[in-house]
């Protein structure tokens, strides 16, 4: 828009006008010599004040205040209420059938009463969260093959804010396949995602062992949900941060966290971060659930081609679906790629993993309730780093009401993490003794 010619130009801020006057006075030597140091001092104060002054706040990220599903005679409708008009990208995925809605990073402010029923019409479940540093994601699990019929936005009116509407229709398997590459996008593009976050490199000469702590799940993937509604992703992130601080406080270890906030990471990305960090030990933290609310206790898992028991195999299968839950397209990948390009022939790493797991079980057993057969084996994708000893630690069962509440206490978190610290110390003492032989 062209500014009207009669509009007066905006005057510079008062601070700039003072600075200009002082500089001009000093340059023209209008000020008395005794006053020049004072003017110079005043100039320094003004410059410092202006550089320290807060800059205008960046525009707040849009927030989501409600989501709902509705069943109509010819479609299932998903509606999201937002504080601002936002760009979007909507597409479908198969195996299983899902509808994915990507947005810029948003603030999820959805009160319980604004969630509505999440099993309506063609949708049997939904979840949302941060998918990458610039992208928030909603994933709708579909009951059957679906097609995206319409996507549109509604401007605020009456008591409604901005709304994003997605209409879904049931289609045949053949029709779904023919639409598999279809993406519906807004005229404004989404911010470009940068998934390749890098870990800081160790300082030159820092020979301390590097411990990589992996808080499982995150963002759009909540993980297990406890009996009181607690999310696994939140509990394990809390434990991971505390454990990281505890290890670093000893001065003996360099610590890298795969995630420090509520964001989704692909399984292979967690391994990549550990490799980049040149990790010497990888500890993936999780919390479990079980159909029986009576089962409780911590357990430790290491990688094996053969699961130690049926429950271990089922748990590995569930954890390995993390990418599917978050709406990652795994189509077109070979079995080898989907399994993180692992060479299971590298037995030395697996043997070291087993040794650390046994030490960890011994330490935990001194003060923490353990499952029977505490050290178990299964094909966890996140443990498939070929050269970093790795364990997956289930800190307890969120399906047991008493244990879930215990997991949420600072005292239990401190007890568990101090036992992990003792196990880490013992493990590296063992490694050092082997090298000295």
ABEGO torsion letter per residue (X at the ends): XBBBAABBBBBBBAAAAAAAAAAAAAAAGABBAAAAAAAAAAAAAAAAAAAABBBBBBBBBBBBABBBBBBBAABBBBBBBBABBBBBBBBBBBOBBBBBBBBBBBBBBBBAAAAEBABBEABABBBBEBABAABBBBBBBBABBBBBABBBBBBBBEABBBBBBBBBBBBBAAAAAAAAABBBBBABBBBBBBABBBBBBBBBGBABBBBBBBBBEEEABAEBBBAAGBBAAAAAAAAAAAAAAAAAAAGABBBBBABABBBBBBAAAAAAAAAAAGBABBBBBBBBBBABAABBEBBBBBBBABBABAAAAAAAAAAAAAAAAAGBBABGBBAAAAAGGBBAABAAAAAAAAAAAAAAAAAAAAABBBBBGABBBBBBAAAABAABBBBBBBAEBAABAAAAAAAABAAAAAAAAAAAAAAAAAAAAAAAAAAAX
